[in-house]
Amino acid sequence: MERVKRLLRLAAGAVAFVAYVWFAAVRLTPRVKRRKAARRAHLQ
């Protein structure tokens, strides 16, 4: 039973980590797109 609890806790931690990374990426997307557009405009 202790092993199952440990596995569940590990799985929950992994899901939380993936969700955090995904939310951070979605939040930063507009800034990254603006930076790339500015670089493209500067290079032309």
N, C-alpha and C positions, 0 to 999 in steps of 0.2 A: 504493500500500500504506500509506503514511504517513497518508493521508486516512482510510482504513478504521480504522486504529488509533485515530485521533483521535475518529472517530464512535463507536466502541465504548467508548472511555473516557468520552465525554460521556454516552452512554446509560447506562453503569454508574453514573455519578454521579447521573443523574436518578433511576434506580431506587432508589439508596441514599437519596436525599433524600426521595422519596415514602415509602419504608419507615420512615424515621426519624420523619417527621411522623405517619404512621399509628400507629406504636407509641406515640408521645407522646400522641396523642389518646386512644387506648384506655386508656393508663395513667391519664390524668386524668379519665376519664368518671365514676367514682364520686364524686370530689370535686365536680365540676360539678353532678351530680344532687343531691347533698346541699345544695349552696349554693342551687340553685333551689328545692328543697323547703322550706328554711328561709325563703327570701324569700316563698314562697307562704303559708306558715303565719303569717308575721309580718304580711302584708297583710290577712289575713282577720279 
